[in-house]
Amino acid sequence: MNDFRFEHPRTVLSRYGLAAKKSWGQNFLVSEKAVRTIALECAAQNTPILEIGGGLGTLTQGLLHFSSGQVTVLERDRDMCAVLLKEFSDYPGFSLIEGDAAKFDYQDWLKTNGGTIAGNLPYQITGAILKQVMQASQYMDNAVFMVQLEVADRLCAPVSDANRGAISVMLSARCHIKTILRLKPTAFFPPPKVRSAVVRLTPRDDNPLQNVSADMFDKVVKAAFSTRRKTLRNSLSDTLCSREDTERLLKDAEVSPTIRAQDLDITQFVQLTHAAQKYPLL
């Protein structure tokens, strides 16, 4: 493991006469510590790895070095695809999919291959990818993502934290979430204007949603957070069911009507979901 040779992205860009594309939001990881951390987290499972957005192959080289299995890279930039093929096509286990990460079928890939998903998620499509991975979490070993620090804080936000939102609850009902590394803008080239963090998502052994519809659970959670400043009574009556049914629902679930969504734990959201199944929804 000690013979891993990190190559700076500037060197690779120079070798191929390329530059970071600002319009694509390209910020290449230049932190060897981050590459090693992510690669080792992924390799620990000893299962196939899907890397989202291979770029110049900075992380790809770490994944190939530290893992002993298949590494599939998903990349949409044709210039980057050419670099990846030139750099890694001779590596056993390497494969490339030229495609859009926002439109990729992660559930289908995980059903076929299982394994781990990794990558530096583009901010504009972070939410879309997280939701897709969330829906396919039962088929994966874990996921290791680089995201903006504010996103990491939201995902890991505990009960009653102001950062807690619908995605925090929906994802934590399916996975254990942990921030394993925080990075300054200087960890990237060119440096972005925001800080970043690496989060690990590990599917839960216990399944809080085993006795309720996962789709219904998500619907209830989204309705509860639809108007964050309002009480649960007002949020649910605005978006889920009538005022009268909301009152009955909350009584059935033994949840205070004056509490706010961020103050509910997963067990209480499951109780709400059980109760909501009895009433006509908007």
N, C-alpha and C positions, 0 to 999 in steps of 0.2 A: 504493500500500500504506500510505502514511503517514496516509491519511484514515480509517483504521479507528477507529471510536468505540466504546470499551468501555463497556458499561452495567452498573453494579453490580447484582448480584442483589437486594439490598435494595430498590432502586428498582423492579424488576419485581414483586417480591412485594407491595410497597405499592400499585402500580398496579392489581393484580388482587385485593387484599384477601386475600392468602394468607400462609401461614407454613410454615416447614419442618416436615415430618412426621417426628417422631422415630421413630415406629413403623416408618417406611419407611427409616430410616437416611439421610435426606436431608441432605447437606452440600454446599452449592453452592459451586462454584469462584469465588473472588473475585480471583484473581491474573491481572492482564492479561498478565503475562509468560508464565504457563503457557498461557493461551489462545492467544497469538501463537505460542509454541513448537510446540504441538500442531497448530494450524491450518496453519502453514507446513510442518511435516513431512508432513502429509497432502496438502497442495496440491502439493507438489513432484512427486508422481507424475502429476498432471494426469489422474486417472482418477476414476470414481465413488467416493463416500465413504459408508460406513454408520456413523452415529454411534449408539452404544449408550447409551441413557438420556439423552435430550436435556434433560430437566428444564425449566428456565426459558429455555433457549436461549443460555446464556452462551457455550458453545463453538460452538454452531450458528452464531451470528452471525459468529464468526471463520472458520469453515469456509466459509460462504457468501461472505464478503468476499474471502478469499485464494485460493479455488479458482475454477476457471472451468467446472466441470462439475456433475454431479448430486450432491446431498447428501440422503440418505435418513436420517431420524431414527426410531429405534425407542424407543418410550416406552410404559409401561403405566399410569402415573398419569393418570387422565382429566382432572384439574385441569391438569396439566402439558401434556397434549395440547391442551387448549383454549387455553392460553397460546401454545404453539408455532404453532398454526394462525392465531391472531390476529396474531402477530408476523411470521410468515414466509410465509404462504400466497401472498403476491403476488411472492415472490422466484422468478425463473426457476430451475428445477432443484431446488427444494425439494419434498420429499414426506415424508409421515409414515406410519409403520406403528404402529398401536396394538397392542402385544403385549408378552409377557413375554420378557425377554432370556435367561432361563434355558431357555426352551423353543423359542426361535427356531432355524430351520434355516439356519445360516450357510453351510453348504456349498452349499445350493441357491441362496442369494442370490449367492454368489461365482461359482458356475458360470454364472449368468445375466448378472451385471453385471461381474465382476472387481473390481478396485479395492482400496480401503483401508478398514480398519475402525478406528474410534477410539472413545474414551469413557472415562469414569470408572467403573471396574468396581466394583459393590457387593461388599463383602468376602465375603458369604455365598455368592455364586455365581461368584466369580473363577475358582476351579478348574474349574468346569463349562464356563464360557465359553472358558477357555484350551484345554481339551481339544478342544472343538468346533472352535475356530479352528485348532488344531494339525492336526486331521484334514483340514481344508480348505485348508491352507497353500499347496498347489500351485496354487490358483486365485486367490490374492491377490497384490497388489503389496507391501503391508506392513500392519502393524497398529501403532497408537500408543495405548497404554493407560495410564491413571492407576491405580495399584494401591498398596496399603500398602507401605511401605518394606521390610518384612520379606519380602514376596512378591517384590519386585524383587531383593533380595539373593539370594533362593533361586533365582530364574530365571537370574541372571547368575553364579551360583557356579561357579568353576573346579574342575578336578579336585583332589581332596583337601580341598576346603573343607568345613567342617562343615555349612554351609547347603545343600550339594548334596543333591538328592533325585531321585526318579523323574521328576517333572515337569521338572526342570532338564535331565536327559539326553534325555528324549523330545522336548522342545521344541527343544533345541539341535541335535538330529539333523536337524531340519527347517528351523530358522531361525537366523540370526545375531541375538543378543539384546544390546541395549545400553541402559543407563540414561542418559537424556539430560537429566533434570532431577530435582532433589530439592526437596521442598516441606515447609515447616513447617505445623503445624495452622492457623496464622493465614491461610493461603492459601485457607481455606474458611470459609463461614458456614452454620450455626454451626460453630466450630472443633471437629474431632474430637479424640480423645485420642491419636491415633497420627500419625506422620509418613507422608508419601506420596512416590511417585516416578513419573516418566513413563518407560516403557520402549518401545523400538521393536523390533519383530520383523520381520525381512526374510528372506523365503525364500532358502535357500541355492541358489547356482547348481550347486554340486556336490551330489550326492545320496548320502550315505553308506548309504542304505537301498535303493539300486537293485537290489542282488543278493540281498536277503532280504525276507521278508514283514514289512511294517511292523507288522502285528498281533502277529506272533511276537516281534519286537523289543520291543514295548511289554510283552508278557507277561514276557519275560526280565528287563527292567529293573525292572518292578514286583516280581517275585519276589526280585531281588537286593536291593532296598531294603526288603523286607517286615519285616526285623528288622535295623535299622541297626547295632546294636552287634555283631552276629554276623559271623563270617567268611563269605565267599562260599560256601564248602562247606556251612556250616550253613543259611544263608538259602535256597539253592537246593534243598537236600535236604528242607527243611521245606515248601516251597511249589511246587516245579517238577517234580522227578522223584525217584526213589528215591536212597538214599545211594550205592548202587553205580553207578548211571547218572550221578549228579552227579560222582563221581570221574572217570569216563571222559570225561564232557563237558568238564570243566575241563582234562583232559590233552589232549584233541583241540583245544581252543581255545587251548592254550598260555597259560593264565591260572592264576596261583597260587591254590591253594585257601584260603590263609590271608589273602588280601587282602580288604579291605572294599569294598562297592559304590561308595562315594564316591571311591575311589582309581582307578577304572577310567575310561579315556577312551572316546570313542564307538567308535573302531576296535576296542577290546577287547570292547565290548558287541556289536558286529556279529559278531566272531569267536565269541562265546558263542552268538549266535542261529544262526549257521551250524551249529555243533555240536549245538545243542538240537534241530534238525530231525531228527536221527537217532534220537532216543530217545523212548519213550512218556512223556507228561507226566501229571502228577497232575490 
